[in-house]
Amino acid sequence: MNNFIFENKTKVYFGKGGVKEYLGSLLKNYGDTVMLAYGGGSIKRNGVYDEIMGILNAAGKRVVEFDRIMSNPTYAKAQEGAKLARENHVDLILAVGGGSVSDCCKVISAQAKLDEDIWELENTKHTFPTEFIPLGTIVTVFGTGSEMNNGAVITHEEKKIKGALWGAQADFAFLDPSYTLSVPMKQVISGAFDTLSHAMETYFGKPDENNLSDDISEAVMRSVIRNIRVLLTDHDNYDARSELAWASAMAENGILKIGKVTDFQCHMIEHQLGAYTNCNHGAGLAVIHPILYRHIYKSGAARFARFAQNVWGIAPKSSDEETALAGIDALAAFIKEIGLPTTFAELGIPVDTNFRAIADSTVFTEGCCKKLTHDEIYGILCELNKTKIELKG
């Protein structure tokens, strides 16, 4: 195992009724003004908004609301939130929702304390914020694990880039699985697949020798697969939802990544697909993963074979490559089984999308078992789109 330093500062309050029991006392640690940030308004329909506002009002807090945070949050939206936070001298940002709300608020927290543009600071000067407005999260949609780290995925619409920014990490996170009961099942499954993707993208990183982090990853992957299947037949199963909520947090709290250089090449491709099409993140990953793995598995056949055996329960074949392919086939069959898209057409991606630009702007990752080229990524995208490949040069 590689050398590592591990710390996670976020205190997790897991289970039913945590917000009611603990949020009021936590608020005593912060100043008078709280920014309540959320998405499209579902928390007003399911009662979560009223519950939180009641606690904030009882604590005597001045509430500044920041709503309409979209899926695939934009850089402009984060800047809007930072301006509001700065003007109102916000003492705590309370992010209520899923990964999009959390990611946006991480950037708001940092940008509100900066005199310069955070995108340029991090991507041009390669320096990072050190001051933040304190952040807390209340998770109502699981899948991203965003509540457990300081990474944010933000779409810069002008630059046509969907990429990482590093902002605040939450002081505390409430994970109440019962809050997810009103979430549409399609969104639940998409989010859970994102968790599976996070675990796979860590597992297929380096080193690929057997190690404890990967043993834990295998357990997380098996748990996600099992509990997605439970939810498909019993939508209100609290135990399955709670297992998926904690798996989501586990996949992004750093535990699986200890001693690893992660892969995340599929995420990089999907991010740029999302930058150009605004597609659903989990569904986009579901489309890309199998075909990407079929392109790279020979460069990591032993690891893919272990994935097939230990995650999917496939008996060893005559070679690692044959076993590996059987595992990838099992992944593809599972994606179809749980109702996620398997082609760009099913995902709703227009056939005239600029796949060349998407490929050319995709970031390469150090942990991927095969060093891809932009032409190879373009070929993968064209194969998913069933279009003719026209290579550069």
C-alpha positions, 0 to 999 in steps of 0.5 A: 500500500502507498503512503497516506495521511488520512483525516475527515473533519465532517461529523455525521449524524446518521438515521431517522430524526437526527435533524430534529434531535441535534440541529438546534444544539449545533446552531449554537456554535454559529452566528446569527445569519444562516443561508438555507440553500436548496434546489427546486423546491421538493423540500417544501413539498415533503415537509423537510423545509418546514421542519428545518425552518422551525428549528432555525426560527426557534434558534433565533436565526436570521435566514437568507434563502438561496434556492433553485440550485440546479442539477449539474450546478453552474459556475454562474449559480455559485457566483450568485450564491457567493454574492448573496452570502457576502452581502448578507454576512452569512455565518453558516451555509446549510445545504439541503439536498443532494450532491448538486446543492452540496457542491454548489455550496462548497464553492459559495463558501470559499468564493464569498471569502475571496477577492479573486475568481476561484476558477482562475485561482485554482485552475490558473494559479494552482492555489487553493482557498484557505478561508471559508464560511462554515458549511453544514449539510442535510442530505435528502438525495444519496449517491454522490457522497459530496457531504463527506469531502471538499470536492465540487463538480461545477459546470462552467458554461462559458468555458464548456468545462464540467470540472472540479473545484475545491471548496469548503468541507462540511462541519457536519452532515445529517443523513436521514434515509427517510428523507429520500422516500419522496425522491423519484425512484429513477433518481434514487437508482441513478444516485445509487449507481453513482455510488457504485461508479465511485467505488469502481473508479477507486478500485480500478486505480493504482496500485492494483495489488490486493490491499485493504482499501480494495477489500472494503471497496468490494464489500461496498460494491456488493452492498450497493448492487444488493440493495438496489435490487431490494429497492426495485421490488420494495421501494419504501424499504428503509433498511435498503435506503439506509445501506445505500445512504451510508455506502454513498458516504463511504465511497467518498469519505476517503476510506476506499481511497487510502493508499490509492491513486484513483482511476475516475476516467469514466467520470472525466468523460461523463463530466465533459459529456455533461458540460455539452449536454447537461445529461443526468450524471449517474445515467451518463456513467451507466452508459459509458462504463461498460464500453470504456471497460471493454476498451481498457480491460486488457491493460488490467486483466487481473484486476478486472478478473478479481472484480468479476469473481469477488463482486459478481460471483463469477467462476474463473474462466480459462484466462483472466481476460475471459473472466474479466469480460464476463464481469464487464458483461455482468455489469452491463446486464445489471445496468439494463436490469435496473432500468438505466440507459445503455446508449446515448439514444436512451440517454437522450443525447442528440446525434449531432452533439459535438463528440470531437470537442467532448473527447478533446476536452476530456481530462486524463487520469493518472490512475487509469490502467490504460493511458488513453488518447483523445482519439480513443475517447472519441471512438468510444463516444462515436460507438455509443452514438453509432456514428462514423469515426473521423480521427484527427490528422 
